[in-house]
Amino acid sequence: MTNTGDERGREKPSRRNIIKGAGLAVGGLAVGAAGGAAAVAAVPDGTPKSAMAIPVAGPWRPAHGHVDVTWSVDTSQKLVALTFDDGPMPNWTGMVHDILDAEKAKATFFMVGERAVANAKIIHGRMDRHEAGNHTWAHKDMSRLTHAEAVDAIHRAHKAIAQITGKEPRHLRPPFGQLGGTTMSAAGQLGYDLTLWGIKMLEKTYENHPQGLVDYIVNNVTPGTIVLAHDHGNPDRLVALRNLSKMIQGLRAKGFEFVTVSELVAASGPPAQAPQKPSRSPSPLTGH
């Protein structure tokens, strides 16, 4: 999370306390006389409730005063974050963990809450060096949810993932990468930031050309890139997982280090500057 310096002199509320407090009103944000109906009435006719970025007409602010949305990170360091969505699932997540263990690489797993509950044994004892992210409870399109529904989807998944992995998620990835105003307001209420991606596995494109997918990823990752992959889905996605080792080795050969999303965000800084050509000295006669 971005530290603005406002926390000096007082204790910053923990994510656990923020989530716990929000859980008391998970059915919807408690509002007073200036309630949510007035806020909805103030927008143009036909605007879906999911577009509402402010959940109430009265005073409101997110837990940290802001929500960050990250596609990639500005950094001069050769760091890359592998991320895997939609698990944990049998025959998929274990394969990914086996490869990451063999390559000694870190990753961030954006888990679906109900799948984490159903398949907790798959990830038991395997998340020590990895990061757990929140991919909502049931993988519904958040751009179509009301604020209360979005809060519930995030909150239920948070509780399950934290209990099963022992790690409290810090980053939310909305299913399908779909954003809506209520996605932002719910994330803000629960103290989350949003993590998208800068490059994804094009499994369908390279289903019959595995080396092409390897080359595509290795040649297009730059410092600060977040890579999207999946540990569940259609069979064509297996082309990425079966060639994951080659991608990791190819990126390491170019000097890249694999980090979690939180580690990548913490390394944010000025991007590497391309060397500039030296300027010509002015002519003593023309001044040009």
C-alpha positions as a Python dict, from the first residue, in 0.01 Angstrom:
ca = {
    (1, 'M'): (0, 0, 0),
    (2, 'T'): (119, 352, -72),
    (3, 'N'): (237, 529, 239),
    (4, 'T'): (138, 894, 217),
    (5, 'G'): (291, 986, 550),
    (6, 'D'): (-51, 1059, 701),
    (7, 'E'): (-8, 767, 941),
    (8, 'R'): (262, 938, 1145),
    (9, 'G'): (164, 996, 1503),
    (10, 'R'): (-120, 747, 1511),
    (11, 'E'): (-160, 374, 1474),
    (12, 'K'): (-260, 263, 1127),
    (13, 'P'): (-564, 29, 1135),
    (14, 'S'): (-479, -326, 1039),
    (15, 'R'): (-637, -492, 738),
    (16, 'R'): (-785, -754, 971),
    (17, 'N'): (-964, -486, 1173),
    (18, 'I'): (-1086, -313, 857),
    (19, 'I'): (-1225, -639, 717),
    (20, 'K'): (-1375, -736, 1053),
    (21, 'G'): (-1542, -400, 1090),
    (22, 'A'): (-1678, -413, 736),
    (23, 'G'): (-1817, -757, 805),
    (24, 'L'): (-2060, -611, 1054),
    (25, 'A'): (-2238, -444, 764),
    (26, 'V'): (-2168, -694, 488),
    (27, 'G'): (-2528, -692, 374),
    (28, 'G'): (-2478, -330, 267),
    (29, 'L'): (-2318, -9, 387),
    (30, 'A'): (-2508, 139, 681),
    (31, 'V'): (-2639, 480, 583),
    (32, 'G'): (-2834, 754, 750),
    (33, 'A'): (-3115, 977, 630),
    (34, 'A'): (-2911, 1082, 327),
    (35, 'G'): (-2895, 715, 224),
    (36, 'G'): (-2803, 525, -89),
    (37, 'A'): (-3137, 587, -265),
    (38, 'A'): (-3059, 956, -292),
    (39, 'A'): (-2717, 879, -439),
    (40, 'V'): (-2871, 655, -705),
    (41, 'A'): (-3137, 914, -787),
    (42, 'A'): (-2868, 1175, -857),
    (43, 'V'): (-2718, 990, -1157),
    (44, 'P'): (-2852, 988, -1515),
    (45, 'D'): (-3146, 763, -1594),
    (46, 'G'): (-3045, 415, -1703),
    (47, 'T'): (-2714, 414, -1514),
    (48, 'P'): (-2666, 68, -1357),
    (49, 'K'): (-2613, 55, -982),
    (50, 'S'): (-2280, -118, -1046),
    (51, 'A'): (-2149, 205, -1202),
    (52, 'M'): (-2188, 396, -874),
    (53, 'A'): (-1843, 488, -743),
    (54, 'I'): (-1985, 645, -425),
    (55, 'P'): (-2217, 410, -234),
    (56, 'V'): (-2406, 676, -37),
    (57, 'A'): (-2518, 1037, -79),
    (58, 'G'): (-2379, 1137, 260),
    (59, 'P'): (-2017, 1162, 376),
    (60, 'W'): (-1807, 858, 284),
    (61, 'R'): (-1444, 767, 239),
    (62, 'P'): (-1259, 438, 181),
    (63, 'A'): (-1056, 276, 456),
    (64, 'H'): (-728, 431, 338),
    (65, 'G'): (-868, 734, 156),
    (66, 'H'): (-776, 589, -183),
    (67, 'V'): (-767, 271, -391),
    (68, 'D'): (-467, 198, -614),
    (69, 'V'): (-509, 15, -945),
    (70, 'T'): (-192, -154, -1072),
    (71, 'W'): (-129, -294, -1419),
    (72, 'S'): (249, -289, -1383),
    (73, 'V'): (507, -117, -1165),
    (74, 'D'): (759, 150, -1255),
    (75, 'T'): (1099, 19, -1152),
    (76, 'S'): (1452, 0, -1287),
    (77, 'Q'): (1497, -342, -1125),
    (78, 'K'): (1446, -656, -1332),
    (79, 'L'): (1154, -784, -1129),
    (80, 'V'): (848, -970, -1256),
    (81, 'A'): (540, -1102, -1076),
    (82, 'L'): (379, -1426, -1191),
    (83, 'T'): (9, -1444, -1100),
    (84, 'F'): (-235, -1733, -1127),
    (85, 'D'): (-612, -1688, -1125),
    (86, 'D'): (-922, -1901, -1062),
    (87, 'G'): (-791, -2178, -835),
    (88, 'P'): (-722, -2370, -632),
    (89, 'M'): (-838, -2665, -839),
    (90, 'P'): (-740, -3034, -860),
    (91, 'N'): (-493, -3131, -1136),
    (92, 'W'): (-407, -2766, -1195),
    (93, 'T'): (-287, -2587, -883),
    (94, 'G'): (-66, -2873, -770),
    (95, 'M'): (104, -2874, -1110),
    (96, 'V'): (181, -2502, -1080),
    (97, 'H'): (320, -2543, -728),
    (98, 'D'): (539, -2835, -840),
    (99, 'I'): (690, -2623, -1118),
    (100, 'L'): (743, -2321, -895),
    (101, 'D'): (906, -2543, -631),
    (102, 'A'): (1139, -2697, -889),
    (103, 'E'): (1234, -2353, -1023),
    (104, 'K'): (1242, -2190, -678),
    (105, 'A'): (1019, -1909, -805),
    (106, 'K'): (760, -1703, -617),
    (107, 'A'): (410, -1622, -739),
    (108, 'T'): (81, -1467, -630),
    (109, 'F'): (-232, -1684, -644),
    (110, 'F'): (-559, -1496, -684),
    (111, 'M'): (-794, -1748, -527),
    (112, 'V'): (-1169, -1793, -561),
    (113, 'G'): (-1301, -1823, -206),
    (114, 'E'): (-1545, -2109, -255),
    (115, 'R'): (-1280, -2307, -444),
    (116, 'A'): (-1028, -2247, -167),
    (117, 'V'): (-1278, -2391, 82),
    (118, 'A'): (-1355, -2693, -138),
    (119, 'N'): (-989, -2763, -222),
    (120, 'A'): (-805, -2650, 90),
    (121, 'K'): (-595, -2969, 102),
    (122, 'I'): (-438, -2886, -234),
    (123, 'I'): (-264, -2575, -101),
    (124, 'H'): (-203, -2689, 256),
    (125, 'G'): (162, -2626, 338),
    (126, 'R'): (243, -2497, -10),
    (127, 'M'): (194, -2121, 24),
    (128, 'D'): (493, -2038, 245),
    (129, 'R'): (687, -1827, -6),
    (130, 'H'): (391, -1733, -224),
    (131, 'E'): (128, -1461, -184),
    (132, 'A'): (-247, -1514, -157),
    (133, 'G'): (-468, -1273, -348),
    (134, 'N'): (-846, -1229, -351),
    (135, 'H'): (-1042, -1324, -666),
    (136, 'T'): (-1383, -1292, -493),
    (137, 'W'): (-1602, -1563, -348),
    (138, 'A'): (-1771, -1710, -657),
    (139, 'H'): (-1598, -1547, -957),
    (140, 'K'): (-1895, -1334, -1059),
    (141, 'D'): (-1857, -1033, -1287),
    (142, 'M'): (-1811, -750, -1037),
    (143, 'S'): (-1898, -483, -1291),
    (144, 'R'): (-2260, -601, -1257),
    (145, 'L'): (-2276, -614, -877),
    (146, 'T'): (-2418, -359, -638),
    (147, 'H'): (-2193, -216, -368),
    (148, 'A'): (-2337, -451, -105),
    (149, 'E'): (-2295, -755, -333),
    (150, 'A'): (-1937, -656, -414),
    (151, 'V'): (-1852, -611, -46),
    (152, 'D'): (-1994, -956, 28),
    (153, 'A'): (-1802, -1119, -260),
    (154, 'I'): (-1470, -975, -140),
    (155, 'H'): (-1533, -1016, 232),
    (156, 'R'): (-1638, -1383, 219),
    (157, 'A'): (-1336, -1473, 8),
    (158, 'H'): (-1103, -1278, 238),
    (159, 'K'): (-1214, -1467, 545),
    (160, 'A'): (-1183, -1807, 377),
    (161, 'I'): (-844, -1741, 216),
    (162, 'A'): (-696, -1595, 536),
    (163, 'Q'): (-816, -1890, 742),
    (164, 'I'): (-694, -2156, 497),
    (165, 'T'): (-357, -2006, 402),
    (166, 'G'): (-273, -1810, 715),
    (167, 'K'): (-210, -1511, 487),
    (168, 'E'): (-442, -1212, 466),
    (169, 'P'): (-491, -1103, 105),
    (170, 'R'): (-383, -748, 28),
    (171, 'H'): (-471, -733, -340),
    (172, 'L'): (-797, -790, -524),
    (173, 'R'): (-822, -900, -885),
    (174, 'P'): (-1178, -865, -1014),
    (175, 'P'): (-1290, -1163, -1226),
    (176, 'F'): (-1232, -1112, -1600),
    (177, 'G'): (-1052, -787, -1515),
    (178, 'Q'): (-1392, -614, -1516),
    (179, 'L'): (-1408, -292, -1319),
    (180, 'G'): (-1713, -102, -1202),
    (181, 'G'): (-1771, 181, -961),
    (182, 'T'): (-1899, -57, -696),
    (183, 'T'): (-1587, -272, -738),
    (184, 'M'): (-1381, 33, -646),
    (185, 'S'): (-1601, 141, -356),
    (186, 'A'): (-1619, -210, -210),
    (187, 'A'): (-1242, -252, -239),
    (188, 'G'): (-1201, 86, -73),
    (189, 'Q'): (-1435, -1, 211),
    (190, 'L'): (-1240, -320, 281),
    (191, 'G'): (-893, -164, 249),
    (192, 'Y'): (-797, -341, -74),
    (193, 'D'): (-601, -227, -376),
    (194, 'L'): (-673, -367, -724),
    (195, 'T'): (-419, -565, -926),
    (196, 'L'): (-467, -623, -1299),
    (197, 'W'): (-186, -727, -1535),
    (198, 'G'): (49, -604, -1805),
    (199, 'I'): (74, -923, -2012),
    (200, 'K'): (-121, -1246, -2014),
    (201, 'M'): (-72, -1595, -2146),
    (202, 'L'): (-227, -1615, -2494),
    (203, 'E'): (-307, -1983, -2464),
    (204, 'K'): (-562, -2002, -2743),
    (205, 'T'): (-331, -1820, -2986),
    (206, 'Y'): (-36, -2049, -2916),
    (207, 'E'): (-218, -2370, -2829),
    (208, 'N'): (-41, -2555, -3110),
    (209, 'H'): (281, -2354, -3096),
    (210, 'P'): (417, -2382, -2738),
    (211, 'Q'): (756, -2232, -2816),
    (212, 'G'): (580, -1932, -2964),
    (213, 'L'): (411, -1870, -2630),
    (214, 'V'): (742, -1905, -2447),
    (215, 'D'): (904, -1654, -2682),
    (216, 'Y'): (608, -1417, -2654),
    (217, 'I'): (633, -1402, -2275),
    (218, 'V'): (1013, -1396, -2250),
    (219, 'N'): (1050, -1127, -2516),
    (220, 'N'): (776, -897, -2389),
    (221, 'V'): (827, -894, -2012),
    (222, 'T'): (992, -574, -1893),
    (223, 'P'): (1094, -460, -1542),
    (224, 'G'): (783, -431, -1326),
    (225, 'T'): (559, -656, -1539),
    (226, 'I'): (268, -847, -1386),
    (227, 'V'): (199, -1169, -1579),
    (228, 'L'): (-148, -1325, -1585),
    (229, 'A'): (-182, -1705, -1598),
    (230, 'H'): (-446, -1946, -1469),
    (231, 'D'): (-452, -2256, -1253),
    (232, 'H'): (-799, -2356, -1376),
    (233, 'G'): (-996, -2337, -1698),
    (234, 'N'): (-1021, -2476, -2049),
    (235, 'P'): (-765, -2739, -2160),
    (236, 'D'): (-592, -2492, -2394),
    (237, 'R'): (-458, -2315, -2084),
    (238, 'L'): (-237, -2614, -2016),
    (239, 'V'): (-2, -2501, -2294),
    (240, 'A'): (109, -2222, -2060),
    (241, 'L'): (154, -2443, -1754),
    (242, 'R'): (340, -2716, -1941),
    (243, 'N'): (587, -2456, -2066),
    (244, 'L'): (608, -2249, -1750),
    (245, 'S'): (954, -2381, -1664),
    (246, 'K'): (1089, -2267, -2001),
    (247, 'M'): (943, -1920, -1945),
    (248, 'I'): (1095, -1893, -1598),
    (249, 'Q'): (1433, -2012, -1723),
    (250, 'G'): (1421, -1780, -2022),
    (251, 'L'): (1343, -1477, -1808),
    (252, 'R'): (1610, -1570, -1555),
    (253, 'A'): (1861, -1590, -1838),
    (254, 'K'): (1776, -1226, -1908),
    (255, 'G'): (1838, -1134, -1544),
    (256, 'F'): (1481, -1129, -1411),
    (257, 'E'): (1389, -1215, -1052),
    (258, 'F'): (1045, -1350, -958),
    (259, 'V'): (864, -1171, -675),
    (260, 'T'): (513, -1148, -531),
    (261, 'V'): (280, -864, -625),
    (262, 'S'): (335, -698, -286),
    (263, 'E'): (711, -719, -329),
    (264, 'L'): (683, -575, -679),
    (265, 'V'): (470, -282, -559),
    (266, 'A'): (717, -218, -276),
    (267, 'A'): (997, -192, -534),
    (268, 'S'): (821, 82, -727),
    (269, 'G'): (1051, 362, -833),
    (270, 'P'): (1162, 558, -1136),
    (271, 'P'): (1182, 341, -1450),
    (272, 'A'): (1514, 288, -1621),
    (273, 'Q'): (1602, 581, -1847),
    (274, 'A'): (1727, 522, -2198),
    (275, 'P'): (2075, 673, -2252),
    (276, 'Q'): (2055, 1010, -2424),
    (277, 'K'): (2278, 1122, -2706),
    (278, 'P'): (2524, 1393, -2601),
    (279, 'S'): (2420, 1735, -2722),
    (280, 'R'): (2645, 1916, -2970),
    (281, 'S'): (2846, 2209, -2839),
    (282, 'P'): (2724, 2543, -2974),
    (283, 'S'): (2925, 2676, -3267),
    (284, 'P'): (3144, 2967, -3155),
    (285, 'L'): (3043, 3149, -3472),
    (286, 'T'): (2668, 3086, -3501),
    (287, 'G'): (2569, 3006, -3145),
    (288, 'H'): (2383, 2698, -3276),
}
